[in-house]
């Protein structure tokens, strides 16, 4: 099986641990290795290095080359970020030039999966369905009424898969409010949209020709230059012309091709905030539900996430529900319930002209 | 007038800003200059450098010499800390060798005084009474029911001072509980004990001969060596023999000599904790009662004291009532209401063998 890993994230949500130059996918934030490496390792039973294409921002190419020195994975650098539709279209074009004609799995580089065997089994089943010309998306079985994720509603129509449940998608749903999220998790028809797709390059390009003809036209122009010295220049021109649009919105919600959802209960998390990382690491809590990393002295404190990534000593007393991230260049102290609002801090830092800390 | 400045404090209460090598009196914690210098500057209208004797720990002698390079103040280093009675006795002996026979004011090096003119006027009046052979203590007019200070209760008997109120002391009171403190501040008879005494060297030594005869005997032995090459060795032997005892407990509460209290409303604070420093600096709060020092980005946060003493960026969101002290070697984050408990942190740091951070 061939895998496309989308590693274009900007990584602002884990500031100050993540920086513009070194976003989340390059950090060992959820496990012992950087998330990009963990994503590559996870699919090893299905795909060797030479079967993997990593699409990433040009500004992170050197970081990726440092991380993958001996590996043979294909690296494809976007000169600027234009959301997922151009990225997936580019990967599909690139894959077809490589003669990768079988279904590709498109995976974000910065997600955590607790049960990789379940996940890989789902990818294999999705590939079977995708080989028939469908676009298959993994539907994560929701475990709590999250308002930070999009949802997928299934129909009751089965795809003709031998004895296994793959459903036609009824609709894609944007991030809901809490009452609707609570309704969704009580129903068996709703799943979290993890942004994981499986389809052949030909299916992707067919769908794009239909839904995003202007983008498709520009993609076609790229084909001849792939592998030639002109590629970088042509790619830059491509990214100057195309609009920023997501694959979900631009293709999945509009295409006339069959779109299926495959329910998957693999212990997925997008690790989208410090709070979700805290939740993920519950097995590492101390007796007072503190998650302590690095040198920390803690007295009479509960429900804190204290990540000391400096060589300093961090001491705390009487704290509740705080996030502390201590790095050599910056210190973040905030309410652990409000880590979704970290963007406000980033904006303020930009406003006072301290972008060098981002 | 001659002044003895007692600068022997260990400075643990302002960790991590204060360190064992550089305690509070050497930090510019309440104003633009180190507290020891501010104490010297404050008494300038009464005493020149050559009229000042600073008693301090030997381990801080180099720091003091660095701080006072051009000054002519007398420095007297204690080889170990034995509380205030030996320190005051030693200063009295030293002063009598210097032929300082008039009343001395004994002042802690690390207190803050908002109205220095009132304070100096009190010292002058106290000296008049002390010249008659009394020990005079300043009684700070209390402004809130503090449980962290000792109190002095006056009698209604006036000292014969021309038209001014100096009272005989009824008793010295240890730190009270809150109900008793509330009672005290409703009465005109109670004052905070600031540890500020005025007496002649002869009076001090008379009182010691009476109340602490063993200490007095050792002090007498020192006299001959003062100013000679043998002084340091003799002083070390002295400090190995004597017990640790406070002047309040050892002398003031026991002496048969007249003990007076002079009420003084000079805006005094012992700056005994981060919280009291926060209270002291109310004029520097932002609109949400945050006290921000150094480079700090703060969003939606109230009643915090954030002291950034590093070159890092500190960012906060959604914090209430926190103390954050960020130094190059250590970081402290704690409940601003509980800064009196900082000793628990110090003990824990000692326990894990990280004394180098103290």
Interface residues (C-beta under 8 A of the other chain):
Chain A: X16 X295 X297 X299 X300 X308 X312 X313 X314 X315 X316 X317 X318 X319 X322 X324 X326 X328 X329 X330 X331 X332 X333 X334 X335 X337 X338 X341 X342 X344 X345 X348 X349 X352 X354 X357
Chain B: X16 X295 X297 X299 X300 X308 X312 X313 X314 X315 X316 X317 X318 X319 X322 X324 X326 X328 X329 X330 X331 X332 X333 X334 X335 X337 X338 X341 X342 X344 X345 X348 X349 X352 X354 X357
